[in-house]
Amino acid sequence: QVQLVESGGGLVQAGGSLRLSCAASGSTFNINVIGWYRQAPGKQRELVAHIINGATPNYEDSVKGRFTISRDNAKNTVSLQMNSLKPEDTAIYYCYAHRPFYEDDYWGQGTQVTVSS
């Protein structure tokens, strides 16, 4: 089992920055994919950014150049630095982890990010 706990959401004006953090605990050594999804009101949950097996991160097109994902294996954390925020970035952001060996997925409880115009 893996537990994911996010922190760092909040309210920010357009053009501002926020940093989200996700702390993983439990059986984290088999995590192969870790990243962030978001879900805006009335929309489907979408991938924001993730890291697969320590390779180059992948980003959703609308956040490229503005968001940066990073993983600290020693601390079992993954962070999302969000710059130049836009109102359309407003959503609940979820940390996500996948363990291919066990074929299971884990989600954090979500953290609200609100960007005012």
Number of C-alpha atoms within 10 A of each C-alpha: 11 19 17 23 18 22 18 14 18 14 14 18 14 17 14 14 17 19 16 21 23 25 17 24 15 10 11 17 11 14 20 15 17 27 26 26 19 22 19 16 9 6 9 9 15 14 17 22 23 27 20 15 12 13 9 10 16 16 20 13 9 11 17 12 11 13 20 18 23 18 19 10 12 6 10 15 18 24 21 22 14 20 17 15 23 19 15 13 20 20 21 18 26 27 29 24 26 20 19 12 9 10 7 12 15 18 19 20 15 22 20 19 22 20 21 16 11
